[in-house]
Structure formats: structure tokens, C-alpha cells
Amino acid sequence: MKVSVLIGSRNRLHVLSRCLESVLSQDYSDFEVLVLDDASDQIDLCQALKKHLSDSRLRCLRSNIQLGVAGGRNLLMREAKGSILCVIDDDAYFEGHDSIKRFVDIFCSNTRIGIVACKVVDHRGNKTDLVVPFPRSWRRRKPEITEVAQYVSYYLGTCHAIRREVLDRCGLYADDIMYGGEELDLSYRVVNAGYYIYYEPSIVVHHYPQSSAIMAGERGVAKELYHSIQNRLYLAYRYLPRRYTPFYLMFWLGYYFGTALRNGHLKFFIKGLYDGIRRLRKYQRNPLSPEAERYIQEHYGRLWY
């Protein structure tokens, strides 16, 4: 079973090189690596990676227009040849040499598994935390939950693997979603189509989040607020059965309103709300089926907020 490992990057050769070393040292025999230079303006990553490009498994593509996370992943997925697509952020790396093999073994064990999530160890500043598909309330009550392989209701984007058949059926990432939400959007579609999402803690990835010039400072905080409001409206409208929608929106819009007041970003809250409501006109609802709703509730998912 061929695996395509997909890595998007922009101006970050130092962390990309570390990521590539961990990928190219994997002991699985049949995989390719596709790197996207997402319109770097400080360095030509493909040119800089020449020493790695002697490895026949590696191919580097460049976009002259910045595509962002979802758009970049979609481009790489269209170019990939594998029946399993493994996405890893450029500022992350695999702890073990058998990670790709473990992904393959899980997909081979059950054809209804559509996505595999792994254990992400997040190194942020002087703190280390786990980024895993379990609400913190569950982690506080059952700390051992992160060490158990099991089905879950969503996944985190830092590193994951997707069966190509799932994308053929459910579609690629929604590349008009900005600043998070694209993984939850695809999770809803995958579960609604009858596939499972599986968490495997033995696949460990270390993540050292890099600051983004776009996200820096007050401008970045305001833009994140603006897009987050739109994303919540979009997710509620497209996927949530109607009985959940009022409380879900009350919770999240109340949260973002409080954030806007504290940070002096009320105009971004109003604009995000206005643009988010207008944007809904171009989408059709695809609410979760009773089976998908039950799956989410049974596997640590949240629908009320």
C-alpha cells in the first residue's frame, strides 16, 4: 500500500529539514514525500532542498500564490499517488522510525477506518502538553485516556493520515476556511459518510509551533477572531441538527463577544458575524445523520458547544 507524506512549508527551511529527516528515515518501504513551497518570499525552498532531492522518494512543488493550510494540503493531495495520505506540519517530526508502517497497519485492520490521528506532543515555550482528540474535561477525569488506542470523533491537523477513498467520497479540505476548523469540517463529513476516526497513541509526533508573521500582534488576534466567528457559524449551519444550533451559537458567540470586549476588537466581532451570516447563502446544509450523531456522542465528541 503506497503512502504519500505531504508537507506544506513557507520560509521555514530550518524546521522543514528536521521534519524531512524524520520522514525519510521511516522504515516503511513504499512511500513518497511531497513538499509544497507555499509562495516563500525569503527563500526558494525547492532550491534549498537540493541535497534532499537526490532521494527519489522526494518531490518539491512551488506555488507562486499563498494557498494557506487547507489549500496547500489540497494541492498536494491532488498530486499524490498514494492510497494513504499522511499529512505532517513542517514544524513537527516523527519520534519513531515505524510511524508510517503503523498508519498502514491500522488502515489494513479495518476498511471503515477513514482517518488515523496520533499523539502530538506540543512544545510551546517552556511548556509541554499533549494535543489529542479528547476534551480536557475527559483528560482531567481519566488521564490514562490518551494512552489507549480507540475510536474518536475528530482529529488534529498537526499529523494525521487519511484513506484516499475517503477523500474521493467526502471531498478535500474546505479551502475557504481560515484559522482552524478545517479538520472538524472534514471530520463531520467523514463520520457522516459512515467512516471511523481512530486514535493511535503509539504514533508520537513532536510539534514545535512556529510563529507566523500573519498571526503576530494585534492584527493577528483580530483576524483570528474574525475568521473564528465565521467558522462557527459555518459549522453549525452545515452540520448540526437544528436542536443543537441555538445553544451552540449562544455559547460560541458569547465567548467571542467577551474576547472582543476584552481586547477592544468589537468591530471585528460585528464584521465577522455579518460576513459569516452572508457567507452561509452559498452552502447547502448536510446535517449529521442519527448514526453520525450517535458515533460522535459515544466517542468524546461535543455537539452542544
Order of alpha helices (4+ residues) and beta strands (2+ residues): beta-alpha-beta-alpha-beta-alpha-beta-beta-alpha-beta-beta-alpha-beta-beta-alpha-alpha-beta-alpha-alpha-alpha-alpha
